[in-house]
Amino acid sequence: MAVPNKMLAARLTAHGGPGALELVDAPVPSPAAGEVLVRVDAAALNNTDLWTREGAYGLPGDPHARSGWRGPIDFPRIQGADVAGVVVRLGSGVDSRMHGIRVLVDPANYDQDGDDANPVGLLGSERNGGYARYVTVHADRAHNVEGSPLSNTELACLPTAYGTALGMLERGRVQAGETVAVTGASGGVGLALVQLAAARGATVIAVSSAGKLSAVRHAGAHEVIDRATDPWQQIGSTAADGVDAVLDVVAGTGITTGLPSLREGGRWVVAGALGGYQIDLDIRRLYLHNIVLLGSSMHTPAHFRTLVDIAKRGYVRPVVAATYELADIHRAQADLAARKHVGKLVLVND
Ligand SMILES: NC(=O)c1ccc[n+]([C@@H]2O[C@H](COP(=O)([O-])OP(=O)(O)OC[C@H]3O[C@@H](n4cnc5c(N)ncnc54)[C@H](OP(=O)(O)O)[C@@H]3O)[C@@H](O)[C@H]2O)c1
C-alpha cells in the first residue's frame, strides 16, 4: 500500500477553545520497533477530546489547573483516541502477518503487563492519536477485527465509549437479573452502558434529557426518565427495593441525592463528572448501607479483548449519530459540545 509522506492532521497547540486545535499538513509518522503504522479509516469523537483541549481535568490539590487527564500534555498533540483502520507499515520486530489486516486500536497505555493493568495514558492525549490519516501504535494494541460485520465507522465507536462502559459493568460486577440506573444515557458512554447492560440481561433505567428518551429506549433501556424531573425520586419509585448498581457519568449532586436509590450493599460506579466534580457527601449514607462507591477509568487489557470479541461477533451495533470529514473537525467538536445528538460522532476518511 502506497503511503504518502504528508497527511492532514488536527493537533492541539495548547489548552483552549476551538482555535487551539489546528489543521496542519503533518509528516506521516514512522513506526518504531514493535509498532505498526495504521491507516485511519474512521476515528470517533469523545467528550475527553473536549476536556483535553480545554485542559478541564485539574490536578491533585489544584482542581482548577489546566491539565490533561494524566497531567500536562506534551504539545503539539494530535487528538483522537478511537481508531479503526488497516495496518500499512511494520516497525522492526513485528510479525509480518500483521501487514494489511483490519484492526481496532486499543487506545490505552497501561501501568504494567497483565490482564488487569490500569490505563495511565490515552491515544490523542499521552501520544499522537487518530485525528489524522495515519497513526503509529504499539503492535499489541492493534487488534485484528477481520471478518467483523461492523463497518469501520461502527468499529471506531467502540474503544473509549464501549471500553469505558465495559470497564464500569465489570468493575461494578453487573449480572443478569440485576437492575441498573444509567446517567448521561444518550451520550457515547451512556448509550454503550444501556446496550451492554441490557445485552447481559440487566434491567436498565436510563436518565436522559426529554427529547432523547425515545432513542435511548430504542437502544435497549427498559425505563427512561427525563433528567429535568427529579430523576432520583423517580428511580426510587421505579425500583422500590433499590437498584443494584448506578452507572454514572454525570456525578455532581446526583451522587448525594441518588445514593439512597441503591439497595443495601449496592454499587455506585462513577466514570465522569459532567454534572460537577466536587460533592458534599454524608459518609454515613455510604457505610451504614454497605454501599460501594467505585471510580472507573476506561478498560483493562482483558476488557478490551472482550470488546474485540464483541466487535468480531457484531454482538452490539453502536449508534452512529453523524459522520464528518477530518477537515470538518471544528464543526464536529462543536456538535459534540452542543449535545443535540444521540450516540457517537465519527470522522470518516474512506
Ligand atoms: N473514566 C473514563 O475512562 C471515561 C471515559 C470516557 C468518558 N468519560 C467521561 O464520561 C462522561 C461522558 O462522556 P461521553 O463521551 O459519553 O460524553 P457525551 O457523548 O457528550 O454524552 C454525555 C451525555 O451526558 C448528558 N449530560 C451532559 N451534561 C449533563 C449534566 N450536566 N447533567 C446531566 N446529564 C448531562 C447528555 O445527555 P442528555 O442531554 O440526554 O442528558 C450527554 O449526551 C464525560 O465526563 C467524560 O469525560 C470518562
The ligand as an SDF file (V2000), in Angstrom:
LIG
                    3D

 48 52  0  0  0  0  0  0  0  0999 V2000
  -13.4290    7.4720   33.1440 N   0  0  0  0  0  0  0  0  0  0  0  0
  -13.2070    7.2430   31.8560 C   0  0  0  0  0  0  0  0  0  0  0  0
  -12.3700    6.4140   31.4700 O   0  0  0  0  0  0  0  0  0  0  0  0
  -14.0200    7.9700   30.8530 C   0  0  0  0  0  0  0  0  0  0  0  0
  -14.0280    7.5700   29.5190 C   0  0  0  0  0  0  0  0  0  0  0  0
  -14.8820    8.2090   28.6380 C   0  0  0  0  0  0  0  0  0  0  0  0
  -15.6480    9.2900   29.0930 C   0  0  0  0  0  0  0  0  0  0  0  0
  -15.5520    9.6710   30.3810 N   0  0  0  0  0  0  0  0  0  0  0  0
  -16.3580   10.7770   30.9010 C   0  0  0  0  0  0  0  0  0  0  0  0
  -17.7070   10.3590   30.9030 O   0  0  0  0  0  0  0  0  0  0  0  0
  -18.5410   11.4740   30.6400 C   0  0  0  0  0  0  0  0  0  0  0  0
  -19.4120   11.1790   29.4230 C   0  0  0  0  0  0  0  0  0  0  0  0
  -18.6080   11.0560   28.2790 O   0  0  0  0  0  0  0  0  0  0  0  0
  -19.2590   10.8140   26.8430 P   0  0  0  0  0  0  0  0  0  0  0  0
  -18.1170   10.7130   25.8890 O   0  0  0  0  0  0  0  0  0  0  0  0
  -20.2550    9.7560   26.9280 O   0  0  0  0  0  0  0  0  0  0  0  0
  -19.9960   12.2270   26.6480 O   0  0  0  0  0  0  0  0  0  0  0  0
  -21.1580   12.6180   25.6530 P   0  0  0  0  0  0  0  0  0  0  0  0
  -21.1920   11.7140   24.4910 O   0  0  0  0  0  0  0  0  0  0  0  0
  -21.0270   14.0760   25.4450 O   0  0  0  0  0  0  0  0  0  0  0  0
  -22.5060   12.3120   26.4840 O   0  0  0  0  0  0  0  0  0  0  0  0
  -22.7740   12.8490   27.7180 C   0  0  0  0  0  0  0  0  0  0  0  0
  -24.2740   12.8590   27.9720 C   0  0  0  0  0  0  0  0  0  0  0  0
  -24.4900   13.2610   29.3230 O   0  0  0  0  0  0  0  0  0  0  0  0
  -25.6410   14.0940   29.4030 C   0  0  0  0  0  0  0  0  0  0  0  0
  -25.2560   15.3060   30.1470 N   0  0  0  0  0  0  0  0  0  0  0  0
  -24.4280   16.2650   29.7600 C   0  0  0  0  0  0  0  0  0  0  0  0
  -24.2840   17.1930   30.7240 N   0  0  0  0  0  0  0  0  0  0  0  0
  -25.0740   16.7990   31.7360 C   0  0  0  0  0  0  0  0  0  0  0  0
  -25.3710   17.3350   33.0110 C   0  0  0  0  0  0  0  0  0  0  0  0
  -24.8530   18.4760   33.4380 N   0  0  0  0  0  0  0  0  0  0  0  0
  -26.2230   16.6640   33.8080 N   0  0  0  0  0  0  0  0  0  0  0  0
  -26.7670   15.5130   33.3900 C   0  0  0  0  0  0  0  0  0  0  0  0
  -26.5220   14.9520   32.1880 N   0  0  0  0  0  0  0  0  0  0  0  0
  -25.6810   15.5900   31.3600 C   0  0  0  0  0  0  0  0  0  0  0  0
  -26.0790   14.4110   27.9930 C   0  0  0  0  0  0  0  0  0  0  0  0
  -27.2560   13.6630   27.7450 O   0  0  0  0  0  0  0  0  0  0  0  0
  -28.7180   14.2610   27.8640 P   0  0  0  0  0  0  0  0  0  0  0  0
  -28.7540   15.5330   27.0840 O   0  0  0  0  0  0  0  0  0  0  0  0
  -29.5930   13.2040   27.2750 O   0  0  0  0  0  0  0  0  0  0  0  0
  -28.9660   14.4480   29.3210 O   0  0  0  0  0  0  0  0  0  0  0  0
  -24.9890   13.8550   27.0930 C   0  0  0  0  0  0  0  0  0  0  0  0
  -25.4960   13.2170   25.9570 O   0  0  0  0  0  0  0  0  0  0  0  0
  -17.5950   12.6650   30.4750 C   0  0  0  0  0  0  0  0  0  0  0  0
  -17.4230   13.2820   31.7470 O   0  0  0  0  0  0  0  0  0  0  0  0
  -16.3160   12.0190   30.0540 C   0  0  0  0  0  0  0  0  0  0  0  0
  -15.1890   12.8190   30.3230 O   0  0  0  0  0  0  0  0  0  0  0  0
  -14.7590    9.0380   31.2630 C   0  0  0  0  0  0  0  0  0  0  0  0
  1  2  1  0
  2  3  2  0
  2  4  1  0
  4  5  1  0
  4 48  2  0
  5  6  2  0
  6  7  1  0
  7  8  2  0
  8  9  1  0
  8 48  1  0
  9 10  1  0
  9 46  1  0
 10 11  1  0
 11 12  1  0
 11 44  1  0
 12 13  1  0
 13 14  1  0
 14 15  2  0
 14 16  1  0
 14 17  1  0
 17 18  1  0
 18 19  2  0
 18 20  1  0
 18 21  1  0
 21 22  1  0
 22 23  1  0
 23 24  1  0
 23 42  1  0
 24 25  1  0
 25 26  1  0
 25 36  1  0
 26 27  1  0
 26 35  1  0
 27 28  2  0
 28 29  1  0
 29 30  1  0
 29 35  2  0
 30 31  1  0
 30 32  2  0
 32 33  1  0
 33 34  2  0
 34 35  1  0
 36 37  1  0
 36 42  1  0
 37 38  1  0
 38 39  2  0
 38 40  1  0
 38 41  1  0
 42 43  1  0
 44 45  1  0
 44 46  1  0
 46 47  1  0
M  CHG  2   8   1  16  -1
M  END
$$$$
